[in-house]
Amino acid sequence: MSFGLPVIASDVGGVSEIVDNSVGYLIKRGDKEGLKRALKELIDSKAIRLEKGNNARKRIEESFTLDKMLSKTEQVYLQ
């Protein structure tokens, strides 16, 4: 995401807290057709690749910089 690329990820654990349709695709475990559709859409559409990639980069810059992560961690300990 930090490289401005769209994401295709399995919908397991906490992945859905970071990845949504604006930055890529969440694929249910074992959903081969879903994976195939996501790959095909990204291969076929430069506009979608750019949009989701730009959104991914923006999400990282807005929410997951080192300073922001340190601040969030500090807040947990201060509570």
N, C-alpha and C positions, 0 to 999 in steps of 0.2 A: 504494500500500500504506500509506503513512504517513497517508492520510486515512481509513483504515479501510474501504477498498473492496476487493472481491475482484478478482483479476487474470485476464485472459484474454491469454495471450502465446504467441508462436510459439516452438517448441522449437528455438532456434538459439543458437549461441554459448554463453555462460555463463549464460543465463537460467535454466536448470534448477538452478543453484546457489542461486538465491533463491526461485524459484517452484516449488511442488509442489502436490499435490492439497489440502493443508490450507489454502492461501491462495487457490487459484484453479484455473486450467486451463492446461495446456501443450498446445498444438495443433501437430501436425506441419505443416510447410510444405505448403500446398496442400490441406489437409484441410477442405474446405468443410462437410462433414457434421459433423465434430468441432466446428467453430466454431458451427455451427447448434445442436448439442446443448448446448454450454456456455451459449450465450446464452439458449436456451429454459429451461434449468434455473435460471439466475439470475433470469430474468423471472418464472418460475412460482413460485419458492420464496423467500419473504422469510427464512425460517429459514436456508436455505443461504447467502443473501447476507450475513446478519448473522454467521453462524459464520465463513465464509471471510474476511469483512472484518475481524472482530475478530482472527482469527488473523494476518492480514496486518499489522495495526497492531502487534500484540504482537511479531512477528518483527522489524519495523523497530526498535522500542523496545529489544529485547534485543540485537540484533546490529549495527545500522547507525547508531547515533548518531554524531555528530561525534567525540566523545571516543573511542569504541571504534574507529572507523575510523582515527583518528590513531595510536592505540596499536598497532593491527595493522600500519600502515604503518611505524611506528618499529621494530617488532620485525623486519620484513623487512630494514631497513637495519643493524640491530645484529647480525644473524647473520653 
